[in-house]
Amino acid sequence: MRGTAAGHRRAIPVAALALLGAGFFLRVWRIALPSLRGDEAFSWMIARQDPGSILRFIWEAREPHSPLPFLWMKVWIGWAGDGEFTLRFHSLFLTFLILPLVGWWLRSLGRDRAIAIAGMALASVHPYLIWQSQDARQYGTLAFFGVAEPAALLQALRTGRKRDWALFILIGTLGAYYHYNLIILFALQGLWIVAFRRRLLRPWGMAQGAVLMLFLPGAILAGHALAPYSGTAQRAPALLDGLYQIARAFTVGTTGDGLAAAAAIAGWTLAAGIGAWRSFRSSLEEGLWLIGHLAAPIAATFLVARSRSVFAPHYMITALPFWILLAAIGMGELRGGKPWRWGFLGLCSLGIGLGFAQSLVHYYADPRYAKSPPIRELTAELHRKAQPGDYALITFPDPSFTYYHRDAIPWGMLPSIQPFQRAETLAALERLALQHQRIWLIPIHLPMWPGSEEVERWLRLHAELREEQAFGPLRLLAFRPEARALAEMRPATARWADGIELVAFRLEPEGAVPRGGRLRVSTAWRRWGEVREEHSVFVHLLDETGRLIAQDDHPVGRGSYPSVAWSGEEILFEYFDLKIPEHVAPGRYRLVIGRYNWETLIRIPVGTSDHLELGIVEVGP
């Protein structure tokens, strides 16, 4: 028996080391694979400045985040560089320490080593903690302070040693400077001490007073920034909906969904509920300590989110470690005894395991759940194709583009300011079209930045779209401005009776088109006379008998800019895309273009015909 017990004791440290190793591996693995998302690149942009400029920006822009994360990132990138790996690795340091702290917490609460190992296991493979560990923002580190500050306080309350109180002061001050949300815990802990440890009120008051005194400059910054802050997340949802959002994020993160996520949430909630019940049975002090640290950040966020758009799980992340602690305690309580206990433990473990597995597979391997769109790949393609005289244009202030587009072709943003100034934006587009040979557009259309659709629409109408490539949800478009496009296209002098003329066109490819391939017809139009109604344009590929082989019909501007509104000197561009059928026989085919009334299908005369011959297209094998 003694040998068995000794072997068990030896196995515990081995298991703990294995979990630490697995947790560290999961946090480092593929850490640099996704492109930096906008908020990460924003942190990089701020951290590149000198310390005085960082502090000035925080004050003048009323940035709602503390300067400490940006200052710490500045020190880090000055030493390690600013690649994706190093930017995200600096968040991993303290976030990884949550794993041993969870084990320490469970042991300090009197739980056995097996329960401590269970808690470390949950933390090591927790999808949301891994997500935040691999993010160049402050929320993973905030989760660390959310569990480290109460641990330091509990240790100081137990020992009364000066060094432990000094450690509490240090962690509390750093945590408050790292993110203002940590202050919520100070009030909670004060109430708890008044209720259960009143004899220790004096040393706690002195230590907490020291923290608040040291944090005084941060409090001034916080008050200045947060007073007018309206938030960028969402307002408080209905209670049940909000609790479900939190439970989902705290269990399977942002990448778990469907039945697997539901099973994990159900299993975890059951385990955490049993853990809360067990904690209250142990002592009222312990129960209120654990539940309070879980509930206080959530309740405070709900309260503030009633008037501001600040409801988001990452703002409540100080509560996450206590969600893990309660689940581990609950799973430990289900061990042994009657068979139904083992059954519930098995169900909880199975549900959590399925949810974790699905969420991690989504996170690491499924592009649909990527934390950011592939802006790195888009800018790499832009840099590969860009030439002197080109210009890059984005339609939304995305810092990640700034991060990846360094020392390349000139670039700018339109709309440049909000609220949207339509006349100024269109005038700026006209100037760019006169100054550059090609304009590369990265359109990002978000409700918070209106007017971006107008930029893309103007370019599609007033410049020739030469190529369009998708990178996940992002697109890269290349436009030839009017003068350069018309110089490269075939001139045409065809006037339709409805007052519209074809100025020029281009066929691509210029040689043979393979069966199953595509023929692109770019066209340039102008108003030559009075226009009374809008007509559609057809582009048809016909065989020698006049049989239709392929077609593309739609109005110029695709309904967004009717020809009755065109000015006399305005050139409008439109392209037509014809899919060549696989079964068509190789040979020579006629390409024709015309205009017609889309309701009656009556064609508009062009000269003495109802269509214009653009040429002969060779279809290859």
PyMOL commands that set and color helices and strands:
alter all, ss='L'
color gray80, all
select helices_A, chain A and resi 2-28+38-47+51-60+68-80+84-96+98-108+113-124+127-133+139-159+162-178+180-196+198-214+216-226+239-252+258-282+284-304+313-333+339-365+367-369+375-385+399-404+422-435+452-462+482-488+556-559+563-565
alter helices_A, ss='H'
color red, helices_A
select strands_A, chain A and resi 390-394+411-413+438-442+463-471+474-481+490-495+500-508+513-514+518-527+536-542+548-554+571-579+587-596+612-620
alter strands_A, ss='S'
color yellow, strands_A
deselect
rebuild
show_as cartoon
